[in-house]
Amino acid sequence: MEPLTALTIAGSDSGGGAGIQADLRTFSAFSVHGTTAITAVTAQNTLGVTRVAPIDPADVLAQVDAVLDDFRVSAVKTGMLAQPATVVAVAELARAGRLANLVVDPVLVSTSGHALMDEGGVEAYRDALIPQAMLITPNLREAAVLAGVDVRDVTTLEDMIELAQRLFDLGPSAVLVKGGHLRTTASSTTHAPDVLVSDEVRVFDGPRVDTTNDHGTGCSLAAAVAAGLAYGRPLPDAVRDAKSFVLAALSSAADWHLGHGHGPIDHLGWNA
């Protein structure tokens, strides 16, 4: 059987846990052929990011054009775009109808606190790219920044829903706010709810996995959703499948000791 093709437009993670590397492993896990456009080269490991070298937006576009001119791409996922000009350039491609089933993971800051987007990037996402997306998948911190609210005020599931609705008003077809950073109630210490807002509100709940091997979970979730959309799955089903995939990958890698910080997850079921 000939595989479907997906495209990830994202940064490279030298530690192999997130970014392009995680996206390609996720696509492979779903039997999807992965193509890439690299937006930045990062020097990072499980302990954090030490250096970011953005790729010129023209070179990013050249990579995208090379892929789209030759492959029938069924879904596109964006991760770290690094520069506002790259965000706008990708938005223009989407506006022209060239980026099928576009899933936007608005990567702004690393888990260790390193800025992964130049000044002006938040506005570029809000004004240019988010309105072109089929789905955006921010975590709580990213969602709060994009919505212009204080993340410390987001303490309940109801707050998450309101936050997702604020982002939905920016114009995407759907918003998935991830609840991995919600740890303010008794239930949020054992569960990690994600909120999907589109034509209706849906909550995808799941247990937390007690592990520090959680690097790249956001990248992987967005890539898994894109893979599902490539197959023509309805969006809620693609989100449900993606959440189950990430939960299994977290559980399988829970006891790994790759590196000394936040290690990668088991995309390929090596430990299943």
SENUMAR-739257 format. One record per residue (C-alpha): residue number from 0; x, y, z; residue in three letters. Coordinates in Angstrom, 2 decimals, padded with zeros to 5 digits, m for minus. Layout:
BEGIN
{num NUM u X v Y w Z residu Ala}
...
This chain:
BEGIN
{num 0 u 000.00 v 000.00 w 000.00 residu Met}
{num 1 u 001.29 v 003.46 w m000.89 residu Glu}
{num 2 u 001.55 v 005.71 w 002.18 residu Pro}
{num 3 u 000.02 v 009.14 w 002.53 residu Leu}
{num 4 u 002.34 v 012.14 w 002.86 residu Thr}
{num 5 u 002.40 v 014.83 w 005.53 residu Ala}
{num 6 u 004.64 v 017.90 w 005.89 residu Leu}
{num 7 u 006.08 v 019.34 w 009.08 residu Thr}
{num 8 u 007.37 v 022.91 w 009.10 residu Ile}
{num 9 u 009.36 v 023.14 w 012.32 residu Ala}
{num 10 u 012.73 v 023.39 w 014.04 residu Gly}
{num 11 u 015.37 v 020.72 w 014.53 residu Ser}
{num 12 u 016.01 v 019.39 w 018.04 residu Asp}
{num 13 u 019.59 v 018.11 w 018.40 residu Ser}
{num 14 u 018.48 v 015.98 w 021.36 residu Gly}
{num 15 u 015.93 v 014.21 w 019.18 residu Gly}
{num 16 u 013.01 v 014.59 w 021.58 residu Gly}
{num 17 u 010.92 v 017.31 w 019.96 residu Ala}
{num 18 u 010.61 v 019.31 w 016.76 residu Gly}
{num 19 u 011.23 v 017.78 w 013.36 residu Ile}
{num 20 u 012.61 v 014.61 w 014.90 residu Gln}
{num 21 u 009.51 v 013.95 w 017.01 residu Ala}
{num 22 u 007.21 v 014.82 w 014.11 residu Asp}
{num 23 u 008.87 v 012.34 w 011.77 residu Leu}
{num 24 u 008.71 v 009.54 w 014.33 residu Arg}
{num 25 u 005.05 v 010.32 w 014.94 residu Thr}
{num 26 u 004.24 v 010.28 w 011.23 residu Phe}
{num 27 u 006.04 v 006.93 w 010.95 residu Ser}
{num 28 u 004.03 v 005.52 w 013.85 residu Ala}
{num 29 u 000.88 v 006.33 w 011.86 residu Phe}
{num 30 u 002.35 v 004.89 w 008.63 residu Ser}
{num 31 u 002.53 v 008.34 w 007.04 residu Val}
{num 32 u 005.49 v 009.46 w 004.93 residu His}
{num 33 u 007.00 v 012.55 w 006.54 residu Gly}
{num 34 u 008.46 v 015.49 w 004.63 residu Thr}
{num 35 u 010.08 v 018.53 w 006.22 residu Thr}
{num 36 u 010.84 v 022.21 w 006.03 residu Ala}
{num 37 u 013.31 v 023.17 w 008.76 residu Ile}
{num 38 u 012.78 v 026.63 w 010.24 residu Thr}
{num 39 u 015.62 v 026.70 w 012.78 residu Ala}
{num 40 u 018.49 v 024.62 w 014.06 residu Val}
{num 41 u 018.59 v 024.41 w 017.85 residu Thr}
{num 42 u 021.32 v 023.25 w 020.17 residu Ala}
{num 43 u 019.40 v 021.47 w 022.90 residu Gln}
{num 44 u 019.22 v 018.33 w 024.98 residu Asn}
{num 45 u 017.00 v 017.01 w 027.75 residu Thr}
{num 46 u 018.14 v 019.84 w 030.04 residu Leu}
{num 47 u 017.21 v 022.76 w 027.80 residu Gly}
{num 48 u 017.97 v 024.93 w 024.78 residu Val}
{num 49 u 021.36 v 026.65 w 024.57 residu Thr}
{num 50 u 021.28 v 028.15 w 021.09 residu Arg}
{num 51 u 018.83 v 028.83 w 018.26 residu Val}
{num 52 u 019.86 v 029.54 w 014.68 residu Ala}
{num 53 u 016.83 v 030.56 w 012.61 residu Pro}
{num 54 u 016.69 v 029.68 w 008.91 residu Ile}
{num 55 u 016.04 v 032.51 w 006.46 residu Asp}
{num 56 u 012.31 v 032.60 w 005.63 residu Pro}
{num 57 u 013.11 v 032.41 w 001.91 residu Ala}
{num 58 u 014.98 v 029.16 w 002.53 residu Asp}
{num 59 u 012.04 v 027.81 w 004.55 residu Val}
{num 60 u 009.70 v 028.62 w 001.67 residu Leu}
{num 61 u 012.07 v 026.97 w m000.80 residu Ala}
{num 62 u 011.87 v 023.75 w 001.23 residu Gln}
{num 63 u 008.07 v 023.91 w 001.34 residu Val}
{num 64 u 007.86 v 024.61 w m002.39 residu Asp}
{num 65 u 010.18 v 021.71 w m003.16 residu Ala}
{num 66 u 007.92 v 019.34 w m001.22 residu Val}
{num 67 u 004.61 v 020.69 w m002.53 residu Leu}
{num 68 u 005.82 v 020.72 w m006.13 residu Asp}
{num 69 u 006.55 v 016.99 w m006.02 residu Asp}
{num 70 u 004.38 v 015.33 w m003.36 residu Phe}
{num 71 u 000.65 v 015.17 w m002.79 residu Arg}
{num 72 u 000.66 v 016.41 w 000.81 residu Val}
{num 73 u m002.48 v 015.40 w 002.72 residu Ser}
{num 74 u m001.80 v 017.35 w 005.92 residu Ala}
{num 75 u 000.61 v 019.99 w 007.22 residu Val}
{num 76 u 001.78 v 020.61 w 010.77 residu Lys}
{num 77 u 003.74 v 023.65 w 011.94 residu Thr}
{num 78 u 005.87 v 023.76 w 015.06 residu Gly}
{num 79 u 008.62 v 026.22 w 015.95 residu Met}
{num 80 u 008.63 v 028.91 w 013.25 residu Leu}
{num 81 u 011.18 v 031.11 w 015.07 residu Ala}
{num 82 u 010.58 v 034.39 w 013.20 residu Gln}
{num 83 u 007.50 v 036.54 w 012.54 residu Pro}
{num 84 u 008.43 v 036.70 w 008.85 residu Ala}
{num 85 u 008.29 v 032.91 w 008.65 residu Thr}
{num 86 u 004.90 v 032.88 w 010.40 residu Val}
{num 87 u 003.55 v 035.36 w 007.84 residu Val}
{num 88 u 005.09 v 033.46 w 004.91 residu Ala}
{num 89 u 003.47 v 030.20 w 006.04 residu Val}
{num 90 u 000.17 v 032.04 w 006.52 residu Ala}
{num 91 u 000.32 v 033.30 w 002.93 residu Glu}
{num 92 u 000.82 v 029.74 w 001.68 residu Leu}
{num 93 u m002.20 v 028.64 w 003.71 residu Ala}
{num 94 u m004.28 v 031.54 w 002.44 residu Arg}
{num 95 u m003.44 v 030.45 w m001.11 residu Ala}
{num 96 u m004.85 v 027.00 w m000.32 residu Gly}
{num 97 u m001.54 v 025.17 w m000.52 residu Arg}
{num 98 u m001.39 v 023.74 w 003.03 residu Leu}
{num 99 u m004.02 v 021.03 w 003.39 residu Ala}
{num 100 u m005.43 v 020.23 w 006.84 residu Asn}
{num 101 u m003.18 v 022.76 w 008.55 residu Leu}
{num 102 u m002.45 v 022.04 w 012.22 residu Val}
{num 103 u m000.63 v 024.92 w 013.94 residu Val}
{num 104 u 001.28 v 024.23 w 017.15 residu Asp}
{num 105 u 002.22 v 027.80 w 018.17 residu Pro}
{num 106 u 005.60 v 027.19 w 019.77 residu Val}
{num 107 u 006.67 v 030.32 w 021.65 residu Leu}
{num 108 u 008.80 v 029.29 w 024.64 residu Val}
{num 109 u 010.60 v 026.06 w 025.53 residu Ser}
{num 110 u 009.75 v 024.14 w 028.70 residu Thr}
{num 111 u 013.01 v 025.41 w 030.18 residu Ser}
{num 112 u 011.98 v 029.01 w 029.49 residu Gly}
{num 113 u 014.09 v 029.73 w 026.39 residu His}
{num 114 u 012.31 v 032.05 w 023.92 residu Ala}
{num 115 u 011.69 v 030.23 w 020.64 residu Leu}
{num 116 u 010.05 v 033.12 w 018.78 residu Met}
{num 117 u 011.39 v 036.58 w 017.95 residu Asp}
{num 118 u 009.57 v 039.75 w 019.02 residu Glu}
{num 119 u 006.40 v 040.28 w 017.01 residu Gly}
{num 120 u 005.72 v 036.59 w 016.67 residu Gly}
{num 121 u 002.63 v 036.57 w 018.87 residu Val}
{num 122 u 001.02 v 039.26 w 016.73 residu Glu}
{num 123 u 001.98 v 037.41 w 013.54 residu Ala}
{num 124 u 000.29 v 034.27 w 014.83 residu Tyr}
{num 125 u m002.83 v 036.14 w 015.91 residu Arg}
{num 126 u m003.25 v 038.25 w 012.79 residu Asp}
{num 127 u m001.89 v 036.03 w 010.01 residu Ala}
{num 128 u m001.53 v 032.32 w 010.71 residu Leu}
{num 129 u m004.16 v 031.37 w 013.28 residu Ile}
{num 130 u m007.07 v 032.51 w 011.08 residu Pro}
{num 131 u m005.80 v 030.16 w 008.34 residu Gln}
{num 132 u m005.52 v 027.06 w 010.55 residu Ala}
{num 133 u m007.82 v 024.08 w 010.63 residu Met}
{num 134 u m006.64 v 023.53 w 014.19 residu Leu}
{num 135 u m004.33 v 025.26 w 016.64 residu Ile}
{num 136 u m002.89 v 023.28 w 019.57 residu Thr}
{num 137 u m001.44 v 025.64 w 022.19 residu Pro}
{num 138 u m000.56 v 024.56 w 025.69 residu Asn}
{num 139 u m001.96 v 026.63 w 028.54 residu Leu}
{num 140 u 000.94 v 029.09 w 028.59 residu Arg}
{num 141 u 000.88 v 029.64 w 024.84 residu Glu}
{num 142 u m002.91 v 029.96 w 024.82 residu Ala}
{num 143 u m002.79 v 032.58 w 027.57 residu Ala}
{num 144 u m000.16 v 034.63 w 025.74 residu Val}
{num 145 u m002.08 v 034.46 w 022.46 residu Leu}
{num 146 u m005.33 v 035.44 w 024.20 residu Ala}
{num 147 u m003.70 v 038.21 w 026.22 residu Gly}
{num 148 u m004.58 v 036.79 w 029.63 residu Val}
{num 149 u m002.56 v 035.83 w 032.71 residu Asp}
{num 150 u m002.06 v 032.07 w 032.79 residu Val}
{num 151 u m002.24 v 032.21 w 036.59 residu Arg}
{num 152 u m005.93 v 033.04 w 036.19 residu Asp}
{num 153 u m006.55 v 029.77 w 034.35 residu Val}
{num 154 u m007.21 v 027.37 w 037.22 residu Thr}
{num 155 u m010.25 v 025.29 w 036.23 residu Thr}
{num 156 u m011.65 v 023.37 w 033.29 residu Leu}
{num 157 u m014.18 v 026.16 w 032.83 residu Glu}
{num 158 u m011.31 v 028.65 w 032.54 residu Asp}
{num 159 u m009.70 v 026.44 w 029.88 residu Met}
{num 160 u m012.93 v 026.37 w 027.90 residu Ile}
{num 161 u m013.23 v 030.17 w 028.06 residu Glu}
{num 162 u m009.61 v 030.50 w 026.98 residu Leu}
{num 163 u m010.16 v 028.18 w 024.02 residu Ala}
{num 164 u m013.23 v 030.14 w 022.99 residu Gln}
{num 165 u m011.23 v 033.38 w 023.03 residu Arg}
{num 166 u m008.75 v 031.82 w 020.61 residu Leu}
{num 167 u m011.57 v 030.39 w 018.49 residu Phe}
{num 168 u m012.75 v 033.97 w 018.00 residu Asp}
{num 169 u m009.44 v 034.70 w 016.21 residu Leu}
{num 170 u m010.69 v 032.67 w 013.25 residu Gly}
{num 171 u m009.30 v 029.12 w 013.16 residu Pro}
{num 172 u m011.66 v 026.26 w 012.36 residu Ser}
{num 173 u m010.92 v 024.71 w 015.75 residu Ala}
{num 174 u m008.83 v 025.18 w 018.91 residu Val}
{num 175 u m007.34 v 022.49 w 021.13 residu Leu}
{num 176 u m006.03 v 023.87 w 024.43 residu Val}
{num 177 u m003.84 v 021.27 w 026.13 residu Lys}
{num 178 u m004.16 v 020.85 w 029.88 residu Gly}
{num 179 u m000.81 v 019.32 w 030.71 residu Gly}
{num 180 u 000.20 v 022.40 w 032.72 residu His}
{num 181 u m003.07 v 022.59 w 034.67 residu Leu}
{num 182 u m002.16 v 021.50 w 038.20 residu Arg}
{num 183 u m004.30 v 023.70 w 040.41 residu Thr}
{num 184 u m007.01 v 021.29 w 041.55 residu Thr}
{num 185 u m006.99 v 017.84 w 043.10 residu Ala}
{num 186 u m008.22 v 016.22 w 039.89 residu Ser}
{num 187 u m005.67 v 018.09 w 037.73 residu Ser}
{num 188 u m002.82 v 016.40 w 039.59 residu Thr}
{num 189 u m004.00 v 013.01 w 038.33 residu Thr}
{num 190 u m005.72 v 013.95 w 035.07 residu His}
{num 191 u m004.76 v 016.11 w 032.08 residu Ala}
{num 192 u m007.86 v 017.37 w 030.25 residu Pro}
{num 193 u m007.61 v 018.87 w 026.76 residu Asp}
{num 194 u m010.37 v 021.16 w 025.47 residu Val}
{num 195 u m011.46 v 021.17 w 021.81 residu Leu}
{num 196 u m013.62 v 024.06 w 020.65 residu Val}
{num 197 u m015.08 v 024.00 w 017.14 residu Ser}
{num 198 u m018.78 v 023.67 w 016.34 residu Asp}
{num 199 u m019.15 v 022.52 w 019.95 residu Glu}
{num 200 u m017.05 v 022.07 w 023.08 residu Val}
{num 201 u m015.48 v 018.67 w 023.69 residu Arg}
{num 202 u m013.26 v 017.63 w 026.60 residu Val}
{num 203 u m010.73 v 014.84 w 026.15 residu Phe}
{num 204 u m009.62 v 013.66 w 029.55 residu Asp}
{num 205 u m006.86 v 011.23 w 030.38 residu Gly}
{num 206 u m004.64 v 010.18 w 033.27 residu Pro}
{num 207 u m001.33 v 011.85 w 033.96 residu Arg}
{num 208 u 001.77 v 009.69 w 033.67 residu Val}
{num 209 u 004.25 v 010.09 w 036.52 residu Asp}
{num 210 u 007.44 v 010.62 w 034.50 residu Thr}
{num 211 u 009.96 v 013.27 w 033.56 residu Thr}
{num 212 u 010.16 v 011.79 w 030.05 residu Asn}
{num 213 u 007.70 v 014.20 w 028.47 residu Asp}
{num 214 u 009.86 v 016.20 w 026.07 residu His}
{num 215 u 008.14 v 016.71 w 022.74 residu Gly}
{num 216 u 004.63 v 015.74 w 023.80 residu Thr}
{num 217 u 003.12 v 018.88 w 022.26 residu Gly}
{num 218 u 004.91 v 018.39 w 018.96 residu Cys}
{num 219 u 003.90 v 014.75 w 018.90 residu Ser}
{num 220 u 000.25 v 015.43 w 019.66 residu Leu}
{num 221 u m000.05 v 017.98 w 016.85 residu Ala}
{num 222 u 001.76 v 015.70 w 014.40 residu Ala}
{num 223 u m000.51 v 012.80 w 015.37 residu Ala}
{num 224 u m003.60 v 014.93 w 014.75 residu Val}
{num 225 u m002.19 v 015.93 w 011.35 residu Ala}
{num 226 u m001.62 v 012.25 w 010.52 residu Ala}
{num 227 u m005.21 v 011.46 w 011.42 residu Gly}
{num 228 u m006.49 v 014.31 w 009.25 residu Leu}
{num 229 u m004.33 v 013.05 w 006.38 residu Ala}
{num 230 u m006.34 v 009.81 w 006.56 residu Tyr}
{num 231 u m009.57 v 011.78 w 006.41 residu Gly}
{num 232 u m010.51 v 011.18 w 010.03 residu Arg}
{num 233 u m013.04 v 013.64 w 011.51 residu Pro}
{num 234 u m011.24 v 016.16 w 013.69 residu Leu}
{num 235 u m012.63 v 014.92 w 017.07 residu Pro}
{num 236 u m011.59 v 011.37 w 016.18 residu Asp}
{num 237 u m008.12 v 012.52 w 015.09 residu Ala}
{num 238 u m007.70 v 014.40 w 018.38 residu Val}
{num 239 u m008.88 v 011.40 w 020.42 residu Arg}
{num 240 u m006.48 v 009.07 w 018.57 residu Asp}
{num 241 u m003.62 v 011.53 w 019.03 residu Ala}
{num 242 u m004.21 v 011.84 w 022.76 residu Lys}
{num 243 u m004.28 v 008.05 w 023.11 residu Ser}
{num 244 u m001.05 v 007.82 w 021.10 residu Phe}
{num 245 u 000.78 v 010.32 w 023.31 residu Val}
{num 246 u m000.51 v 008.67 w 026.49 residu Leu}
{num 247 u 000.80 v 005.30 w 025.30 residu Ala}
{num 248 u 004.15 v 006.85 w 024.31 residu Ala}
{num 249 u 004.49 v 008.54 w 027.72 residu Leu}
{num 250 u 003.64 v 005.34 w 029.56 residu Ser}
{num 251 u 006.03 v 003.23 w 027.51 residu Ser}
{num 252 u 008.98 v 005.58 w 028.11 residu Ala}
{num 253 u 008.17 v 006.39 w 031.75 residu Ala}
{num 254 u 011.23 v 004.61 w 033.15 residu Asp}
{num 255 u 013.76 v 005.52 w 030.45 residu Trp}
{num 256 u 016.98 v 007.32 w 031.41 residu His}
{num 257 u 017.96 v 009.03 w 028.16 residu Leu}
{num 258 u 019.74 v 012.18 w 029.27 residu Gly}
{num 259 u 019.59 v 013.89 w 032.65 residu His}
{num 260 u 016.47 v 016.01 w 032.23 residu Gly}
{num 261 u 013.15 v 015.70 w 030.43 residu His}
{num 262 u 013.67 v 012.75 w 028.12 residu Gly}
{num 263 u 011.80 v 011.75 w 024.95 residu Pro}
{num 264 u 008.66 v 009.65 w 024.70 residu Ile}
{num 265 u 008.38 v 006.25 w 023.02 residu Asp}
{num 266 u 006.85 v 007.16 w 019.65 residu His}
{num 267 u 007.48 v 003.77 w 018.06 residu Leu}
{num 268 u 006.35 v 001.47 w 020.84 residu Gly}
{num 269 u 009.82 v 000.09 w 021.51 residu Trp}
{num 270 u 008.91 v m000.61 w 025.13 residu Asn}
{num 271 u 005.28 v m001.60 w 024.60 residu Ala}
